[in-house]
Amino acid sequence: MNNAELIFVGIKGSVVALNRATGQQVWATNLKGASFVNVIYDDGVVLASCQGEIFCLDPRTGIRMWHNPLKGYGLGLATIATVRSSGDNNAAVLSEKRQRDEAASSSAAAVVVVSSLWRDA
């Protein structure tokens, strides 16, 4: 199977390759944890970022070609850009960040309300 026959999906800390014609899973590689995965295919490799780290995978097998933990940069969302990539991929990362920010804001607001109710009781 050649690379053009594959679709690459980042999901819950993994990258999954699917057959474009049938939707059948060809391979799956667990990267790290169960977090959002940003994926691009560029110049014959699959690049994926997850929990602040970046991975380079062989598109035919899913085998890790290399991995960089990006030490000192934290565990936040990471975007990927290459000379050939259009940057369209960043929309998914921005959407995930917005959802995380909204969830954090809602949690903080709930803590304030519960603290206020407890104090008034």
Number of C-alpha atoms within 10 A of each C-alpha: 8 8 16 10 13 21 17 23 17 22 17 15 19 22 25 18 23 18 18 14 9 9 11 11 14 16 16 17 16 15 23 16 11 13 16 21 27 26 26 22 18 14 11 12 16 20 25 26 29 28 20 19 21 21 17 20 20 15 23 17 12 20 13 16 12 11 15 11 15 11 9 7 10 12 13 12 18 20 21 16 14 12 8 9 13 9 13 10 15 16 11 15 19 14 11 16 15 12 12 12 12 12 12 12 12 12 11 11 12 12 12 12 11 11 11 11 10 9 8 7 5
